[in-house]
Amino acid sequence: MPFSDTPPAQPTVPRDAATVILLRDTDAGIEVFLQRRVAAMAFAAGMTVFPGGGVDERDADTSVRWAGPAASDWAKWFGGTESVARALVCAAVREMFEESGVLLAGPDGGVVADAARYADARRALESRDLSLAGFLAGSGLTLRADLLRPWAHWVTPVQEKRRYDTRFFLAVLPEGQHADGATTEAESSGWQRPQDALADAEAGRSTLMPPTWYTLKELAGFRTSGEAFAAERTIETIIPTLIREGDRIRVLMGDQ
């Protein structure tokens, strides 16, 4: 179906999703973990993105042992119900573990130092043979919601057929853990300084969606992950607008 500037009469209802901006500190400044999605993906094929994905209905399971801000706090920060907020936090932790191997969970009061020991559970989570609640309970782990910070809220433009209502979380790589690219959804993964990732996109070596580009621009202004983690954020919903300019499609932000 050809692109139209006119919004559809019945836009696709966006699916709730969670994205995690994972940071680490280096001598050269902060780095962010990015993945290039495989070309066969139905959404954002070939794009360079942060780890994340859609909410699974089981992510709202209230039996998950939880440390940190309550679901009511996340609902206030991001908007929506407590059930949706709980599911978003759980989806953020689950998706990051599935796609990068980084696990924001641990025994009471702690966080696992080496998540590689849960490789079998990681694969079972990715195949949906295991729920996050089942994994955490069976392993005696507590979800660490206090290791996440709300960062942004983006909704896919109304012209798109596949739409997501995505909340962006910020996290810092836990000491002792390692991020990898052992996921079927990415053809490559790695750490980059935000300004280097932007330079790659400007040079045509990678392709970024508007939320990724915008977030990297923000992150480039921080010297350390702690500084970014402590930044005051007001979460506003951003729904970009798509317009045609000649033979190109331009993305407009809310203030343009």
LODRENPA-925029 format. One record per residue (C-alpha): residue number from 0; y, x, z. Coordinates in Angstrom, 1 decimal. Layout:
<sites>
> NUM; Y; X; Z
...
</sites>
This chain:
<sites>
> 0; 0.0; 0.0; 0.0
> 1; 3.4; 1.5; -1.0
> 2; 5.9; 2.5; 1.7
> 3; 8.6; -0.1; 2.4
> 4; 11.8; 0.3; 4.5
> 5; 11.4; -3.3; 5.5
> 6; 9.3; -3.7; 8.7
> 7; 6.2; -5.7; 8.3
> 8; 6.2; -9.3; 9.5
> 9; 3.3; -8.5; 11.8
> 10; 3.3; -4.9; 12.8
> 11; 0.0; -3.4; 14.1
> 12; -0.1; -3.6; 17.9
> 13; -0.1; 0.0; 19.1
> 14; -3.0; 1.3; 21.2
> 15; -2.3; 3.0; 24.5
> 16; -2.7; 6.8; 24.4
> 17; -2.0; 9.9; 26.4
> 18; -0.9; 13.3; 25.4
> 19; -0.8; 16.5; 27.5
> 20; 1.7; 19.3; 27.0
> 21; -0.2; 22.2; 28.6
> 22; 1.9; 25.3; 29.5
> 23; 1.3; 28.8; 30.7
> 24; 3.6; 31.7; 31.6
> 25; 3.6; 35.1; 29.8
> 26; 5.8; 38.1; 29.9
> 27; 7.4; 36.8; 26.7
> 28; 8.1; 33.4; 28.2
> 29; 6.3; 30.1; 28.3
> 30; 3.5; 29.2; 25.9
> 31; 2.1; 25.8; 24.9
> 32; -1.4; 25.0; 23.9
> 33; -1.6; 23.5; 20.4
> 34; -4.4; 22.4; 18.1
> 35; -4.5; 21.8; 14.4
> 36; -6.4; 18.6; 13.8
> 37; -9.2; 18.6; 11.2
> 38; -8.4; 17.2; 7.8
> 39; -10.9; 14.4; 8.1
> 40; -9.2; 12.7; 11.1
> 41; -8.0; 9.1; 10.5
> 42; -4.8; 9.8; 12.3
> 43; -2.5; 12.9; 12.1
> 44; -5.0; 14.7; 9.9
> 45; -4.1; 18.4; 9.5
> 46; -1.2; 18.1; 11.9
> 47; -0.5; 20.6; 14.8
> 48; -0.5; 18.6; 18.0
> 49; -0.9; 18.7; 21.8
> 50; -4.3; 17.6; 23.2
> 51; -4.6; 13.9; 23.7
> 52; -6.0; 10.6; 22.4
> 53; -6.5; 6.9; 22.9
> 54; -7.2; 5.3; 26.2
> 55; -10.9; 4.3; 26.8
> 56; -11.3; 0.9; 28.7
> 57; -13.3; 2.8; 31.3
> 58; -10.3; 5.0; 32.1
> 59; -8.9; 2.1; 34.2
> 60; -11.9; 2.4; 36.6
> 61; -10.4; 2.1; 40.2
> 62; -13.4; 4.0; 41.7
> 63; -11.9; 7.3; 40.5
> 64; -11.1; 9.5; 43.5
> 65; -7.4; 10.3; 43.1
> 66; -4.9; 12.8; 44.7
> 67; -1.2; 12.6; 44.0
> 68; 1.3; 9.9; 42.9
> 69; -0.2; 6.5; 43.0
> 70; -0.8; 4.3; 39.9
> 71; 2.2; 2.3; 41.0
> 72; 4.5; 5.3; 40.7
> 73; 3.2; 6.1; 37.2
> 74; 3.8; 2.5; 36.3
> 75; 7.4; 2.8; 37.4
> 76; 7.9; 6.0; 35.5
> 77; 6.3; 5.0; 32.3
> 78; 6.7; 1.2; 32.4
> 79; 3.8; -1.3; 32.3
> 80; 1.2; -2.4; 34.8
> 81; -0.6; -0.3; 37.4
> 82; -3.9; -0.8; 35.6
> 83; -2.5; 0.6; 32.4
> 84; -0.8; 3.5; 34.3
> 85; -4.1; 4.4; 36.0
> 86; -5.9; 4.4; 32.7
> 87; -3.2; 6.6; 31.1
> 88; -3.4; 9.2; 33.9
> 89; -7.2; 9.2; 33.6
> 90; -7.1; 9.4; 29.8
> 91; -4.7; 12.4; 30.1
> 92; -7.2; 14.3; 32.3
> 93; -10.2; 13.2; 30.3
> 94; -8.7; 14.0; 26.9
> 95; -7.4; 17.4; 27.9
> 96; -10.8; 18.3; 29.3
> 97; -12.6; 17.1; 26.2
> 98; -10.3; 18.9; 23.8
> 99; -9.3; 22.1; 25.6
> 100; -11.8; 22.5; 28.4
> 101; -9.0; 22.4; 31.1
> 102; -9.9; 20.2; 34.0
> 103; -7.3; 18.9; 36.4
> 104; -9.8; 18.0; 39.1
> 105; -11.5; 19.7; 42.0
> 106; -13.0; 19.3; 45.5
> 107; -10.7; 17.7; 48.0
> 108; -7.5; 19.6; 48.2
> 109; -8.4; 22.0; 45.4
> 110; -8.9; 22.4; 41.6
> 111; -11.9; 24.0; 39.9
> 112; -11.4; 27.6; 39.1
> 113; -13.8; 27.6; 36.2
> 114; -14.4; 24.4; 34.3
> 115; -17.0; 26.0; 31.9
> 116; -19.7; 25.0; 34.4
> 117; -19.2; 21.4; 33.3
> 118; -19.8; 22.0; 29.6
> 119; -22.6; 19.4; 29.4
> 120; -20.4; 16.8; 31.0
> 121; -17.6; 17.7; 28.6
> 122; -19.8; 17.0; 25.6
> 123; -21.0; 13.7; 27.2
> 124; -17.4; 12.6; 27.8
> 125; -16.5; 13.4; 24.2
> 126; -19.5; 11.4; 22.8
> 127; -18.6; 8.5; 25.3
> 128; -22.1; 8.8; 26.9
> 129; -20.3; 9.5; 30.2
> 130; -17.2; 8.0; 31.7
> 131; -14.6; 10.0; 33.6
> 132; -15.3; 8.1; 36.8
> 133; -19.0; 8.8; 36.5
> 134; -18.4; 12.5; 35.8
> 135; -16.1; 13.0; 38.8
> 136; -18.2; 11.0; 41.2
> 137; -21.4; 12.8; 40.1
> 138; -19.7; 16.2; 40.5
> 139; -17.9; 15.5; 43.8
> 140; -14.5; 16.0; 42.2
> 141; -11.1; 14.4; 42.8
> 142; -8.6; 13.8; 40.0
> 143; -5.4; 15.7; 40.6
> 144; -2.6; 13.4; 39.4
> 145; -0.2; 15.7; 41.3
> 146; -0.8; 18.4; 38.6
> 147; 0.8; 16.1; 36.0
> 148; 4.4; 15.2; 35.3
> 149; 5.7; 12.3; 33.2
> 150; 7.5; 13.8; 30.2
> 151; 8.1; 11.2; 27.4
> 152; 7.1; 7.9; 25.8
> 153; 6.7; 7.7; 22.0
> 154; 5.5; 4.7; 19.9
> 155; 4.4; 5.1; 16.3
> 156; 6.9; 3.6; 13.7
> 157; 6.3; -0.1; 12.9
> 158; 5.5; 0.7; 9.2
> 159; 2.4; 2.6; 10.1
> 160; -1.0; 0.8; 10.0
> 161; -2.5; 3.0; 12.8
> 162; -0.1; 2.9; 15.8
> 163; -0.2; 4.4; 19.2
> 164; 1.9; 3.8; 22.4
> 165; 1.7; 7.3; 23.7
> 166; 2.8; 8.6; 27.1
> 167; 3.4; 12.4; 27.2
> 168; 2.4; 14.3; 30.4
> 169; 3.3; 17.9; 31.3
> 170; 0.7; 20.2; 33.0
> 171; 0.4; 23.9; 33.8
> 172; -2.8; 25.8; 33.2
> 173; -4.6; 26.1; 36.5
> 174; -5.3; 29.6; 37.8
> 175; -8.8; 30.9; 36.6
> 176; -9.2; 28.3; 33.9
> 177; -9.1; 28.9; 30.1
> 178; -8.1; 26.6; 27.3
> 179; -10.3; 26.7; 24.2
> 180; -10.8; 24.9; 20.9
> 181; -14.4; 23.7; 21.4
> 182; -13.8; 20.2; 20.1
> 183; -14.8; 18.5; 16.8
> 184; -11.3; 17.2; 16.4
> 185; -9.5; 20.5; 15.9
> 186; -10.0; 23.2; 13.2
> 187; -8.0; 25.7; 15.2
> 188; -6.4; 26.0; 18.6
> 189; -4.3; 28.5; 20.5
> 190; -1.2; 29.3; 22.6
> 191; 2.2; 29.7; 21.1
> 192; 5.8; 30.0; 22.3
> 193; 7.6; 26.8; 21.5
> 194; 10.1; 28.6; 19.3
> 195; 7.3; 30.3; 17.3
> 196; 5.5; 27.0; 16.7
> 197; 8.8; 25.6; 15.4
> 198; 9.3; 28.6; 13.2
> 199; 5.8; 28.1; 11.7
> 200; 6.6; 24.5; 10.9
> 201; 10.0; 25.4; 9.3
> 202; 8.2; 28.1; 7.2
> 203; 5.6; 25.5; 6.0
> 204; 2.7; 27.2; 7.9
> 205; 2.1; 24.1; 9.9
> 206; 3.0; 20.5; 10.0
> 207; 4.4; 18.7; 13.1
> 208; 4.9; 15.1; 13.9
> 209; 8.3; 14.1; 15.2
> 210; 7.2; 13.8; 18.9
> 211; 5.7; 17.3; 18.7
> 212; 8.7; 18.9; 17.0
> 213; 11.1; 17.2; 19.5
> 214; 9.1; 18.2; 22.5
> 215; 8.8; 21.9; 21.4
> 216; 12.6; 21.9; 20.9
> 217; 13.0; 20.8; 24.5
> 218; 10.4; 23.3; 25.9
> 219; 12.2; 26.2; 24.1
> 220; 15.0; 25.7; 26.6
> 221; 12.9; 26.6; 29.7
> 222; 12.2; 30.1; 30.9
> 223; 9.1; 29.3; 33.0
> 224; 6.5; 26.6; 33.3
> 225; 7.7; 25.9; 36.9
> 226; 11.2; 25.3; 35.6
> 227; 9.9; 22.8; 33.1
> 228; 7.6; 21.1; 35.6
> 229; 10.5; 20.7; 38.0
> 230; 12.9; 19.3; 35.4
> 231; 14.3; 15.8; 36.1
> 232; 13.2; 13.4; 33.4
> 233; 14.3; 9.9; 32.6
> 234; 11.5; 8.3; 30.5
> 235; 12.9; 6.2; 27.6
> 236; 10.7; 4.6; 24.9
> 237; 11.3; 6.2; 21.5
> 238; 10.3; 4.4; 18.3
> 239; 11.3; 6.4; 15.3
> 240; 12.5; 4.6; 12.2
> 241; 11.2; 5.5; 8.7
> 242; 13.5; 5.2; 5.7
> 243; 13.1; 6.3; 2.1
> 244; 15.5; 8.8; 0.6
> 245; 14.6; 9.3; -3.1
> 246; 11.0; 10.5; -3.2
> 247; 10.9; 11.5; 0.4
> 248; 10.4; 9.6; 3.7
> 249; 12.9; 10.5; 6.4
> 250; 12.3; 9.9; 10.1
> 251; 15.3; 8.7; 12.2
> 252; 15.5; 8.9; 15.9
> 253; 17.0; 6.2; 18.0
> 254; 20.4; 7.9; 18.2
> 255; 20.7; 8.7; 14.5
</sites>
